[in-house]
Amino acid sequence: MRATATGPVRMSTIDPPLRDAAASSFKAPTRFYTAARRQFYLLRVGEMVALIVFLSFCMMWVQWQTAGSGFYPMSRDFISFWTVGELALEGHAADAYREMPHFFKELALHGDTTQLYFAFFYPPFFMLLCAGFALLPYFPALCLWLGSTFIGYAAALRGLLPKSLGKGANLWVLFLGYPAVMVNAGFGQNGFLSAGLLGSAAIWLDRRPELAGVCLGCLSYKPQLGIIIPLALIVARRWRVFAVASVTVVAFVAVSTLAFGIDIWPPFFANMSVAKRNWMESPIPAYLQLLITAFGTVRLHGGSLLLAYALQIVVTVTAMVMLVGALLMRPASARSGRAEGAAIAACVPFCSPFMLEYDLLILAVPMAWLLGEALRDGFRRGELVSLVAVFVAPVLFKITAFDNAMKLSVIAAAALLFVVVLRRMMDPAGAALSREPSLSSGERAAVTA
């Protein structure tokens, strides 16, 4: 009798904290599932919007190209590349670095005497690529140039995103709608190529260091993008990558010398002085408005050359110190090639005074890596803001109101992205002050079902 009497009493005296924990265990998954499902649908909507924007731009680009009765009016910077390729095929490669012969070649192509001269400042080995495209007529060559480099850009971003996000996640599509994509295509420039090389290097730093080295060596076609790379590879002890990248550069120099002769180099170096004097230091507002650097901002607002160079040096040294410090202070468990590649790409825009708006495509590399990490284990404070700010920065950069003050937004957004990428690289699994729920593998499967 006593045993039967005490049974109900014991059943009714469950510890209150234990009871509360049991109840909360049913509520928490529901809240998490709701937030994760909302995040999932927001991403899908974003992908659709980005795809619509990209395809709409492609159709408008074709319409703009075919609108005129004569020369194709869009993507005019490619004029320089294609005509340089023609000069190389004709055996006059050195004329690519001489204004008048090169300009007359451009004039023969478009026939518009009101057009400005599109100069060529690239090393001779980039001329080899230009010569390949010049084997085709201009417009097919332009389409092949933009199409092939865009595929490399898209493939690199797709490879940067973690496979654990699930087959239903096509997050790389978001970066088709990145406004810098339209800017680069509108110029006919090489932003796709630069971003593709940096993104591919980040993917292969751990798994295939030789391929990563080749990619970084190829980036020497635009030397101002590689200022930080040798130092970063040394600090990160990526000796094999450093060696292969160095060999790649030496090989390019040797091949271009064999192709064009040793006489190609004096005109190239002489042209560097012309570029510095006529394009960087001359107060040409129409050109200065394209610069996304501290140097360009000072010059655009009438500052002296001394002040512009001084501020740029401060920005460059600060960015280098921050990157080196992060690489040195991170724990051994945080070593990751993708993180290093993203951090290097985020640092690049601060390391040269000569960076133009189409170079913003480089920031798609750290954005893709950061987005993948955040979706895998939650957004930390400032990360979502930095992603949105950098994504819209190319649009804000076009705004000339308020005495071009809006152009500063791109520098501020890039700086914020750089900071949060370094923080994530140094402490990939650390606790954050505020997080937003993200999909685990189980909940992701349930949401996508």
Residue pairs with C-beta under 8 A, 6 or more apart in sequence:
31 437
32 437
32 443
33 443
33 446
33 447
35 436
35 437
36 437
36 438
36 439
36 440
36 443
36 444
36 447
37 447
39 375
39 436
39 437
39 438
39 439
40 439
40 444
40 447
40 448
43 169
43 171
43 174
43 375
46 174
47 170
47 171
47 173
47 174
49 177
50 173
50 174
50 175
50 176
50 177
50 178
51 173
51 176
51 177
53 176
53 177
54 176
54 177
54 181
57 181
57 182
57 185
61 74
61 75
61 185
61 186
64 73
64 74
65 72
65 73
65 74
65 75
65 139
66 72
67 73
70 110
70 111
71 109
71 110
71 111
71 112
72 138
72 139
72 142
74 186
74 188
75 142
75 146
75 185
75 186
75 187
75 188
76 115
76 118
76 187
76 188
77 118
77 187
77 188
77 189
78 141
78 142
78 145
78 188
78 189
79 106
79 109
79 110
79 118
79 188
80 102
80 106
80 118
80 119
80 120
81 120
81 130
81 133
81 145
81 188
82 109
82 130
82 133
82 134
82 138
82 141
82 142
83 102
83 105
83 106
83 109
83 134
84 96
84 102
84 120
84 127
84 130
84 134
85 127
85 130
85 131
85 132
85 133
85 134
85 135
86 105
86 134
87 93
87 95
87 96
87 101
87 102
87 105
88 96
88 127
88 128
88 130
88 131
88 134
88 259
88 260
89 131
89 134
89 135
92 101
93 124
93 127
93 259
93 260
93 261
93 264
94 260
94 263
94 264
94 267
95 101
95 102
95 105
96 102
96 120
96 127
96 267
97 120
97 267
97 268
97 270
97 271
98 267
98 271
99 117
99 119
99 274
102 117
102 119
102 120
103 117
106 115
106 117
106 118
107 113
107 115
109 138
119 271
119 275
119 279
120 271
121 271
121 272
121 275
121 279
122 221
122 222
123 220
123 221
123 223
123 252
123 253
123 256
123 268
124 256
124 257
124 259
124 260
124 264
124 265
124 268
125 220
125 221
125 252
125 253
125 255
125 256
126 221
126 222
127 256
127 260
128 255
128 256
128 259
129 221
133 141
133 144
133 145
134 141
135 141
136 144
142 188
145 188
146 185
146 188
146 192
149 190
149 192
149 193
149 196
150 181
150 185
150 192
152 192
152 193
152 196
152 197
152 200
153 181
153 191
153 192
153 193
153 195
153 196
153 199
153 361
153 364
154 172
154 175
154 176
155 196
155 200
156 195
156 196
156 197
156 198
156 199
156 200
156 202
156 203
156 365
157 172
157 175
157 195
157 199
157 364
157 365
157 368
158 172
159 199
159 200
159 203
160 199
160 202
160 203
160 338
160 342
160 365
160 368
160 369
160 372
161 169
161 171
161 172
161 368
161 371
161 372
162 372
162 373
162 376
164 376
164 441
165 171
165 372
165 375
165 376
165 439
165 444
166 439
166 441
166 444
166 445
166 448
168 444
168 448
171 368
171 371
171 372
171 375
172 368
174 371
175 181
175 364
175 367
175 368
178 361
178 364
178 367
178 391
178 394
179 391
179 392
179 394
179 395
180 191
180 357
180 358
180 360
180 361
180 363
180 364
180 394
181 192
181 361
182 394
183 191
183 357
183 358
183 360
183 361
183 394
184 190
184 191
184 192
184 358
184 361
187 358
189 356
189 358
190 221
190 222
190 358
191 358
191 359
191 360
191 361
191 362
192 361
193 221
194 219
194 222
194 225
194 359
194 361
194 362
195 345
195 361
195 362
195 364
195 365
197 215
197 216
197 218
197 219
198 215
198 219
198 225
198 341
198 344
198 345
198 348
198 362
198 365
199 341
199 345
199 364
199 365
199 368
200 211
200 212
200 215
201 212
201 215
201 216
201 219
201 241
201 341
202 212
202 337
202 338
202 340
202 341
202 342
202 344
202 345
202 365
202 369
203 212
203 337
203 338
203 341
204 211
204 212
204 215
204 337
205 212
205 238
205 241
205 337
205 338
205 340
205 341
206 336
206 337
206 338
207 337
209 238
209 240
209 241
209 244
210 240
210 241
210 244
212 238
212 241
212 244
212 337
212 341
213 240
213 241
213 242
213 243
213 244
213 245
213 247
213 248
214 244
214 245
214 248
216 226
216 229
216 233
216 241
216 245
216 248
217 244
217 245
217 246
217 247
217 248
217 249
217 251
217 252
218 248
218 252
219 225
219 226
219 229
220 226
220 248
220 249
220 252
221 252
224 351
224 352
224 354
224 355
225 348
225 352
225 359
225 362
227 316
227 348
227 351
227 352
228 319
228 320
228 323
228 344
228 347
228 348
228 351
229 245
229 344
230 242
230 245
231 320
231 324
232 323
232 324
232 327
232 340
232 343
232 344
232 347
233 239
233 241
233 242
233 245
234 242
235 324
235 327
235 328
236 327
236 340
238 340
256 264
257 264
257 265
279 287
280 295
280 353
280 354
281 305
283 299
283 302
285 300
288 296
288 299
288 300
289 300
289 400
289 404
289 407
290 296
290 356
290 357
291 297
291 299
291 300
291 353
291 354
291 355
291 356
291 357
292 349
292 355
292 356
292 357
292 359
292 360
292 397
292 407
292 410
292 411
292 414
293 312
293 315
293 349
293 350
293 352
293 353
293 354
293 355
293 411
294 308
294 311
294 312
294 314
294 315
294 350
294 353
294 411
295 308
295 309
295 311
295 312
295 353
295 354
296 308
296 353
296 355
297 407
297 408
297 411
298 304
298 307
298 308
298 311
298 312
299 305
299 308
300 404
300 407
301 403
301 404
308 353
309 353
312 353
315 350
316 350
316 351
316 352
318 350
319 347
319 350
319 351
319 418
320 347
320 351
322 347
322 418
322 419
322 422
323 343
323 344
323 347
323 422
326 343
326 422
326 425
326 426
327 340
327 343
329 426
330 425
330 426
330 427
331 426
331 427
334 425
334 426
334 427
334 428
336 425
336 428
338 369
339 369
339 421
339 424
339 425
339 428
340 425
341 365
341 369
342 365
342 366
342 368
342 369
342 370
342 421
342 425
343 366
343 418
343 421
343 422
343 425
345 362
345 363
345 365
345 366
346 363
346 365
346 366
346 414
346 417
346 418
346 421
346 422
347 418
348 362
349 355
349 359
349 360
349 362
349 363
349 414
350 414
350 415
350 418
357 394
357 397
357 410
360 393
360 394
360 397
360 410
360 414
363 390
363 414
363 417
366 417
366 418
366 421
367 387
367 390
367 391
367 417
369 421
370 383
370 386
370 387
370 417
370 420
370 421
370 424
371 387
373 424
373 428
374 380
374 383
374 384
374 387
374 438
375 438
375 439
376 438
377 429
377 438
378 432
378 435
378 436
378 437
378 438
379 432
379 435
379 436
379 438
380 420
380 423
380 424
380 432
380 433
380 434
380 435
381 432
381 433
381 434
382 416
382 419
382 420
383 420
383 424
384 436
385 416
386 413
386 416
386 417
386 419
386 420
387 417
389 409
389 412
389 413
389 416
389 417
390 413
390 414
390 416
390 417
393 409
393 410
393 413
393 414
394 410
396 406
396 407
396 409
396 410
397 406
397 407
397 409
397 410
399 406
399 407
400 406
400 407
439 447
